[in-house]
Amino acid sequence: MDDLQAQLLTEQFNRLKDSIESRFRRIEKELEHRDSLDAEKMNLIKDQIQHIQADVADHESRIRAIDDSVIANKSTATLAQAGQAALTLIAAAIAAWLGGKQ
């Protein structure tokens, strides 16, 4: 092997080395870009999850408030019916007492 062949082989190895390094740099840039996209997607998903959790909490509090008002309304209606029944019994007792005196 003479100097010219050794020099040619050295040049070829240097070009191969440069080609491999440029490929590695390109792959690293693509990975960095994908990592940044993944991080952005992850942040967006986290924000969406927080909004969904807030919506769920809001819906749950509204449902609880409506449930409480329904229970209060039923209690009021039950008390009104009980009062009406008590007044009917008192009126019947008074009518019976007055009817029995005659």
C-alpha positions as CSV (number, residue, x, y, z in Angstrom):
1,M,0.0,0.0,0.0
2,D,1.5,3.3,-1.1
3,D,1.0,6.8,0.3
4,L,-1.7,7.6,-2.3
5,Q,-3.8,4.6,-1.4
6,A,-3.4,5.4,2.3
7,Q,-4.3,9.0,1.8
8,L,-7.4,7.9,-0.3
9,L,-8.4,5.4,2.4
10,T,-8.0,8.1,5.1
11,E,-10.2,10.5,3.1
12,Q,-12.9,7.9,2.7
13,F,-12.8,7.2,6.4
14,N,-13.0,10.9,7.2
15,R,-16.0,11.3,4.9
16,L,-17.7,8.3,6.4
17,K,-17.0,9.7,9.9
18,D,-18.5,13.1,8.8
19,S,-21.5,11.4,7.3
20,I,-22.1,9.4,10.5
21,E,-21.8,12.5,12.7
22,S,-24.2,14.5,10.5
23,R,-26.7,11.6,10.7
24,F,-26.3,11.5,14.5
25,R,-26.8,15.3,14.7
26,R,-29.9,15.1,12.5
27,I,-31.3,12.2,14.6
28,E,-30.6,14.1,17.8
29,K,-32.4,17.2,16.4
30,E,-35.4,15.1,15.5
31,L,-35.5,13.5,18.9
32,E,-35.3,16.9,20.6
33,H,-38.1,18.1,18.4
34,R,-40.2,15.1,19.2
35,D,-39.5,15.5,22.9
36,S,-40.6,19.1,22.8
37,L,-43.8,18.1,20.9
38,D,-44.4,15.4,23.5
39,A,-43.9,17.8,26.3
40,E,-46.3,20.3,24.7
41,K,-48.9,17.5,24.3
42,M,-48.4,16.4,27.8
43,N,-49.0,19.9,29.1
44,L,-52.1,20.2,27.0
45,I,-53.5,16.9,28.3
46,K,-52.8,18.0,31.9
47,D,-54.6,21.3,31.3
48,Q,-57.5,19.4,29.8
49,I,-57.6,17.0,32.7
50,Q,-57.7,19.9,35.2
51,H,-60.6,21.5,33.3
52,I,-62.5,18.2,33.2
53,Q,-61.9,17.7,36.9
54,A,-63.1,21.2,37.6
55,D,-66.2,20.6,35.5
56,V,-66.9,17.3,37.3
57,A,-66.6,19.0,40.7
58,D,-68.9,21.8,39.5
59,H,-71.5,19.2,38.2
60,E,-71.2,17.3,41.4
61,S,-71.8,20.4,43.6
62,R,-74.8,21.3,41.5
63,I,-76.3,17.8,41.7
64,R,-75.8,17.9,45.5
65,A,-77.4,21.3,45.8
66,I,-80.4,20.1,43.7
67,D,-80.6,17.0,45.8
68,D,-80.7,19.0,49.0
69,S,-83.4,21.3,47.6
70,V,-85.5,18.4,46.6
71,I,-85.2,16.9,50.1
72,A,-86.1,20.2,51.6
73,N,-89.1,20.6,49.3
74,K,-90.3,17.0,50.2
75,S,-89.8,17.7,53.9
76,T,-91.8,20.9,53.6
77,A,-94.6,19.2,51.6
78,T,-94.7,16.4,54.2
79,L,-95.0,18.9,57.1
80,A,-97.7,20.7,55.2
81,Q,-99.7,17.5,54.7
82,A,-99.2,16.5,58.3
83,G,-100.4,20.0,59.4
84,Q,-103.4,19.7,57.1
85,A,-104.2,16.2,58.6
86,A,-103.9,17.5,62.1
87,L,-106.3,20.4,61.4
88,T,-108.7,18.0,59.8
89,L,-108.6,15.8,62.9
90,I,-109.1,18.9,65.2
91,A,-112.0,20.1,63.1
92,A,-113.6,16.6,63.2
93,A,-113.1,16.4,67.0
94,I,-114.7,19.9,67.4
95,A,-117.6,18.9,65.1
96,A,-118.1,15.7,67.1
97,W,-117.9,17.5,70.4
98,L,-120.4,20.1,69.2
99,G,-122.6,17.5,67.7
100,G,-122.6,15.5,70.9
101,K,-123.7,18.5,73.0
102,Q,-127.0,19.0,71.2
